[in-house]
Each structure stands twice: as structure tokens, then as C-alpha cells.
């Protein structure tokens, strides 16, 4: 079972009107029908098969456009392993990642052929002009490796997650079995989430192709231009991250009908604020659904896009075919209403980390994916994220989840962003430290913030130090890189609340 065959097939041909050429991709430089995409992918597959050995790792460095899609499908079709990389990364970072996975070849989109890395580099356009016999997707087993994706590294250095043909296809099936989330053949999806991230790769690109729909590729996110694209291209499905929705809302001028044709809008990769959800409904008339996933689950685990009223702050129940346990620190199932680490089991779970059997065994212990994320469950199985277990702060034996403190901080009018970490303390074991970004013209002093938090949190959860910073380090998806804050924290910057 080759994933590329699944993605290139779309709906059955007998469901298409006679003489109709189904368009599956539109970008600023190309419009491709299903037949044209399949032909170009077959040509690249032939060139790749002639260039590198079976199961070789072939990296892709390209923006969200037809070049990336053709390369991705061509690599999978040839039975090689695709390694999507961030086209904005410096050459030194690319070199480290190429070395980490033992890549045999780097294929590049327009404008990136000058990259300096210690592996052969070939423009994707050049692959398409080689005199190689086109090949259709070769047979692959469910457990065969399809993609290596580097994780975001929010809790440590990035690792290459091994995603098989089977686990990626399984998540497509799980989504398509969820009535509120499933895509249709007449859907037009916005493809602005980067394809080097699993959200963009399997949720946006994979689902659109597998359902027979069309994607509109947007190489770079610009709030105003992307809103115009949604309206003008009659987009029906928008997948985004919280920072995207916030950027649209921050536009002083925006077409009120931008989302008029959108039937499904989803947000993932990081928690989205209730205020953002309410403002999207009020300003653009669109209801944004939250979900939860991670690279290691291919990626979607839960969604609020089900046949029930949206519950702001909840990530919903698990998808069909996905099992979840919430487990406490002793390894027992958490009691109702108590936080527990999310464990996941299903055909969508990854095969482990590339050449890291020790970490893989720990993360997949007992047949469950140990996510490191903390959640609580309602009586009917809807989950609400609390935080990452690796970010847990223990103050005098009491658990403090940074996300809870951060949520309380941004409720104050003087704070637009916040991040919380723990620091070693000789008396309490750890103490809470907060980094805040001030609203324009505001001055959030420790005294003001402490008074605000005392009305919302237990005393041991209140930060013992506040630092006002210009901005916080985030991944592209909006996740705070607390690791960078820990490394940058300086005792000299101490401020004590009154």
C-alpha cells in the first residue's frame, strides 16, 4: 500500500462528469488537474528511482507550491523516504538534519538551488526534465517508512519522527470517518500551513488529495493577502494555527465576507484563546473548531468538529479508531476531572524516532504513545488541555501547570502574551517565573499582575518573578519555546512582586 497511490487516486473516475478534468491544485504559478499531477509525479518518481537506492532518504526544500507536491508524491511513488525541511532554515541547520537522517539527495524548489550542504542538490524542475522512464507508485507495505518529519523541539532538540505509509493513511481514514471533520470532493482547502510540518503535510495536503478535493497553495502567510485568497478562490476549508486567526482579526480593514464560503475552519498546534474564537464568530461569522494532535500521531487525535455544540477551550473527543487514556504520575488512570498525561493508541501512531531506539521505547512503552501533554476529561470524554508534563512545575510538592498561569495572565488588559517556566529554588524545590509581553502603551508591573492573579489562582501558583519582554520565542505554529526561555533566563533580571 503506497500512500502516493492513495493521494493520487482521489474519487473514483466514474463519479466525475464525462469530459470533466478535476483540478486538484492551484498555486500562483500553476493549475494542475489530477491527471497532470499524476503524470508529473510519475516523471519525478522515475528520476528519483534512477538517482538513489531503494529506501533512500530524499529531502525536500520548497515552499508551498506545485514543486513541493510533485516532489513529495514522486519520492513516495518511487518507494523512497521523503524528508520535508523548512525552506527558511539556514544552511547549517539543514546540514545537521540531512546528516542526522543520512539523506542521499536534497531536491529544491525555485530559488533554493544555491544551498550549501554536504549532499547532492538537484532542483525539482531539473528532475522533471531528465530522460527517465516515468513510474507509477511502487508497492509498499503498511509498515514501510514513508516520511521523516522533524518535531518542533518545544521540549528538547528536534527528533526525526518515522511516519509509515500505514500510519499516515490511517489518520486520513480516521478523519474521513468523523462526519464533522471529513472533507468532500467539492471542497477547496487553503494550503498556507507549511508542508514541512505534519499539519500542513497530512491534514491539509493529504486530506485534500485523498478526498478528491482541491488545494489553493499559498507560499507565504500574509494576513490581508490570504483573506483575499480565501474569498476570491471560494475556499471552503481553512486549517490554521492561533497566530493566523489572531493576525486576521488584528487587520484594521478586512472584507467582512472573506469567510462567506467557508464551511469548516479548524485550529490546531497550540491552544487558541476564547476571545479569538468569539471574535472570529462576531467579525467574520465563522465558527472555529479546535483539535489536538502531534507529529507522532500523524497527527490528529481529537477534534471539536463533531455533531455537538462547540465548547470553547475544549479540544473535543478522540477520532474514531483512536484510543486515549489519561494517566497520572503513578501510572494509574486519572480520576474524573483530574489531570493526566494523554496516552494514545491507534493505527495512526508513528514507528518511533530515527535511530533512537531508547527514546522510542520510552515514548511507546506498553503499546501506547506517551505524548507528554496533560489534559482533563469531561464526563462525556471531551478533553481540555492543561499543559505539557515536561513543563510541569512542582512548588513545595504542589503541581503548577504553566498553561493555567499563562491563561490567567493574558486575561489582564495590560498583557498580550505570556509564558511561564519553573526555576530551581532551595526552599520550595521550584518557583514560578513569568515572562509577559505588554499591550501597547501598558506597563504591567509585578504588583499589578500579582494582585490580578491572586483573584484567580492559588498562592503557590503565583510567579515569584516577572520579566517584561518585547516578544516570546514561538514555533511557527504558535507554541511557546519554553526551553529557550529557560536557557535565556538571567538571575540579574529578577523582579519581585510586592
N, C-alpha and C positions, 0 to 999 in steps of 0.2 A: 504494500500500500504506500504509494508515493504521494506525499502531501501536495506536490505540484499538480498531479493529475486531478486531485480533488478541486484545487483552486482554479484550474484552467477549464474545468468542465461546466461549471455554473449550472443553470437549469437544463433540463432535457431539451434537445433541439426540437422535438415535436410540440413543445409548448410555445415556441416562438412563431409569430405570424409568418406566412410564406414570404420569402424575399426580404425579411427583416434582418438587418445587421445590428446585433446588440452591441452598443457602446458600453465598455466596462471601465474606461479610464479617460479622464480629461485632465490635462495639465496646461500650463501656459505655452508649451511648445509642441503638444501632440494631442490627438484624439484617437484612441485605439478601440477597435471592435474586439470582440472575443477572439475572432479568427486571426486578426492581426497580432494580438498579444501572444497567442499560442505559437504563431509562426516565428515571431521574434525570439520568444523564449526557447524554441526548439533550435534555432540557429546558435544562440549563445550556449545552450547545452552541448551542442556538438563541438564548439570551440573549447569549452571547459574540459570536456572529456578527452580531447586531444592534447590539452596542455598539462593536466595534472592527474595524478594517480587516483583510483577509486578511494573514497572516504577522505580525500584531502580536504583541508580547511581552506576555504576561499573567502577572503574578507571583502566587504563592500563598503566603499566610501562615496556616498552620493546623497544628494538632497532628496526630498520627497518629490519624485518625478517619475516619468516613464522609464528612465535609465535604471533607477534602483529596482523597480518592479520587474523589468525584463531580466536583470542580472539575478535577482533573488530566485525567480521561477526557473531560470536557466540552470543555476547551481543545483537547486533541488532536483530538477529533472535529470541532471547528469549523475545523480547519486552522490554528489559531494556535499560537504557541510558548509552552510552559509554562516558567515560571521559579520553581522552588520556593525559598523563603527560610526561614532559621532563625527560628521564631517567638519565640525568646528574644533576638534581636538588638535593640539599641537603635534608636530611630528614625533617628538619624544614620547608622548603618551601613546600614540599609535604604534610606535616601535615596540614599546613594552607589551602591549596587548597582542600584537602579532607574534611576538616571541613566546608569550605565555601559552598560546594555543598551537604553536608550531605551524603557522599559516604557510601555505605553499605559494599563494598568489594574492595580490591585492588588486581588485578592479575598481575603477574610479569613474565618477560622473564628470560632466563638463567642468573645466576649471580646476580640477584637482590632480592633473597628471604630473605636476611638479613636486608632489610629495616625496620627501626623502626618508625612506625606510629600508631596512635590510632584507627585503623580499622583492621579487619581481613585481612591477606595477604595469597594468595594462588598462587603458581606457575602455569602458564598456562599449563605446561606439566602435572601437577598433575590433573588439571581439565579433561584432556583428558583420564586419566586412571580411573576416577571414574565410578562406576557402575550405570550410569544414562541413562535413555532411550533417544536416540537422538531425536531431534525435528527439523522439517523444519520451515522456517520463519513464525511466527505467524502474524495474520492480524493486521495492524496498520493503523490509519487514517493519512491523509496528514499532519494535524496539530499536530500530536503526536511528542513529543520530542525524538530525536534520539541521539544527541551528545551535550555535553557541552565542549566548547573549550575556554581556557583562552586566551584573547587577549594579544598582546605583551607588552602593558603598555608603549608605547613610549610617550604618552601624560598624563599618570597618572598610578595609580595602576591597575594591570590586573583585568579584569572582566570576568565572565564566560558567553560567548555568547550562547544562546539557538538556536541550529540548528535543525530543524524538518526533518522528513523523506521527506516531500514535498519540502522544500527549497533546500536541498542537491540534490535531484533528478532533480529539476527544472534547477539548474545550469548545471548539466550533459546534459540535453536536449538542453539548450541554447548553450553550447559549440559544441555539435554534430550538431547543426543547422548552424554553422559557417564553411563554406567549407574549409577555410584556416587553421582552428584550429582543426577540427574534427579528431578523431582517428579512425583507421581501425582495423579490426580483425587480420591483419597480422603485426601490429605494435609491437615493443618491446621497452618498456619505461624504462628509467633509474630512479630507485627509491632511490635516495640518499637524497632528501629533507625529513626532519623528518616527520614521520606520526603524531606526536603530534601537528603539525601545519597544518592549513587548506589547504595550498598549497600542501603539501605532501599527506594529507589525501584524499581530494576530487578531486584535479586536477590530481595528479599522480596515486594514488591507485584507487580511484573511477572511473575515466575515463577509465583507462586501463581495469578494470574488466567489466565495463558496455559495452565497445566496443568489448569485446571478445579478447582483446589483451593479451600481456604478460608483466610482470614487472620483472626487474632484481634488486633485493633488495641489497643495499649497506649499511651496518650498520653504517659506519663512512666515512666521506669525507676525502680522501687523494688525492691530485691533480694527481700525477703520476699514482697511482693505479686505480683511477676512469677513467682516459683516457684509460688505458689498457682495462678496463672492457667495455667501450663503443665500442672499436674496436673489442675485442675478442668475445663479446656477440652479435655483429651485431645490436647494439642499433639503432633504427630509430627515436626515440623521446627523446629529452633531455629537461627537465624543470629544471631551476636553478635560482639562485639569482646572482646579480652582482659580489659578492665576489668570487663565484665559477668560473665564466668566467675569472675574473682577475687572480685567482690562476693558472688556466691552462696556461694563457698567460705568467705568470711570471716564468714558468718552463724553465730552461736553455736548457733542452733536452726533446723533446716530439715527438711522432710519427706524422708525417705530415698527415698520413691517418687516424688518430683517429676518425674523424668525417665523413669519407668517406660514411658510410651507413646512416648517419643522414639526414632525410628528413624534420624534424621540430625541431627547437631549440627556446625555449622561455625563457624570463627572467621576473621576477616579484618581488614583495615585497619591492623593492626600485628602485630608478632611476639608470639606467646603463649609463655610460659615452659614448659619441660619439666615443671617442678614442678606448674604449674597443670594441664597435661594429665594427669599421673599422679594428682593429687588428684581431678579430676573422675571419672576411672575408678574410683578407690578409694571415694570417698564416694557418688557418685550412679550408678555403674555405666554411665556413658556415655562413649563414645569421641568425642573432639572432633577434627574434621579441620581442617587448616589450608589456606589458599589464599592466592592473591596476585592483586591487581587494582588498578586505578586508574580514576579518573573517565574519563580519556581512552580507556580500553578498554571502557567500557560495562557492567560493569567487570572481569569475571572473566577472568583469563589462565591461571592454573594452579590445581590442586586436588590434595590428597592423598586425596580421596574416590574412589578407583579400586579396582579389584579387586586389591588388594595390601595387605600389612601396613603399618600406619602407621609412618612413620619420624619420631619426634619431632624437631622443628626444621626439617623439610623442608616446602616448600610444594607439592611434587609436580610432576608433568609438566604441560605445556600442555594445554588443552582441544582436542578435535577441531576442526579448522578454524582454529586459532591457531598461527602460526609464531613461533618465538623464536630470536634469536641472542644470544650473549654476546660483547661486543666490548670489546677492550682500549683503552687510551688512545691507541694509534696507529691505531685504526680497523680493526684486524685481528681475526679471530675468536680469542677467548681459548683458550689451550691447556687440555686436560682438567685439571680440578682447580684452574685459576687463576681468579681473579675477573674478571668482565667486566660491563659495563653491559648490562642487559636491553633488547633491541630487540624490538618486537612488530609483527607484520603479520597482518592478517585483516580480514574484513568488519565486525568489531566496533570497529575503530579510529575515533576521532572525526574530525570535519571540520576541526578547528583551534580557535583561540581567537577569541572575538568581537572583531571589528575590531582584530585584532592580527596582521596578515599576517607581520610579521618574525619574531615568536616562533613562530608556527605553522609557517612554513617551516623554521625551525631544528629544531623538535621532530619534524617529519615528513620530515626530509631523506632523500632516497633511497628514499622509499616505506615507511620503517619508522618506527614510533613510538619515539623515544628516551626511555625512561622516567626516566632519571637514577637508577635503582636498580641496585645491584650484587649479583650472585649468583654462585655456583659451581654446577656441574652434576656429578652422579654419572655413572657410566659408562652408565646407562640413561635419562638425561635428567631425573631428578628434581632439582629446584633447591633450593638453600638460600640465603636472603637474607643478604647481608653488610651492606649499608648503602646510603645514597644517595650518588651520585657527587658531588653538590653539597656534601655534608658531609665529603667526604674530607679528611683532614689529612695534609700532607706534611712529615715531620720529617727534615731532612738528606737529602732525596731518597727517603726510605722512606715507603710508603703506610701510613697508620693509618686503619682503618675504625672510627668511633665505636661502632658496634654491638658489635664484638668486645670492646672495653674495657668497655662497659656491661654486657654479659653476665657478664664476669669479676667486675665489681664487685658485682653483685647476688647472686653466689654466696657472698659473705661474709655471715655471720649478722647483722651489725650494719647492713646496708644493705637497704632495701626498694625503692628506686628510684634510678636513676642516669641521668645524661645527660652526654655528652662533646662538647666543641667544640674547635676549634683557635683559637689566638691568635697573632698575629704575634710573631716572635722574631728579633732581629738576628743571632743565631748559627746557629740551625737552620732559619730560614725560618718555621716554625711550631712551637708547643709544644702539648701536650695539656693541657686543663683539664677537671676533672671536677666535676660538681655531684651531690651524693648526699643522699638522704633517709634519715635514721637510723631504724632499727627502734625501737619503743617501749622506752625505758629504756637504749638503747645509745648509745655515744659513739665513732663511727668516726673515729679520728684519722688524719692523714696517715701517720704512722709505721706504724700497724696496716694500713692499706689498701695502702701501698706494699709491705710485706712479703708481703701476700697476693697482690698482682699479680705480684710477681717470680717466684712459683712457677708462673705461668700465661702470662705474656706476655714478649715480647722487651723489652729495656730501653728502646728508643726509643718504645715504645707506652705506657709508664707515665706517668700525668699528672704534670706539674710543679707543678700547683696543685690543691688540693681545696677545695671550698666545701660546707659542710653547710647545707642549706636545708630549710624546712618542707615545701615541695612543689615539684613541677616543673610548668611550663606544658604542658598537653596539649590536643590536639584532642579532640572528643567520642569519637573512635574510638581514643584512647589513644596517638596519635603524639606524640612529644615535639616541641615547637616550639623547635628549637634556635636559630632566628632570634631569638626573644625572649631567650634566654639570652645570645646574643652582644651584643644591644643593652643588656642589663642588667648585663653583667659590669663590675666595677669594680676597677681595679688595687689599690685600698686594701684589698681583701678577701683579698689574697694570703696563702696559707699554703704553705710549702714542706715537702715530705716530708723526713724525716730520712734 
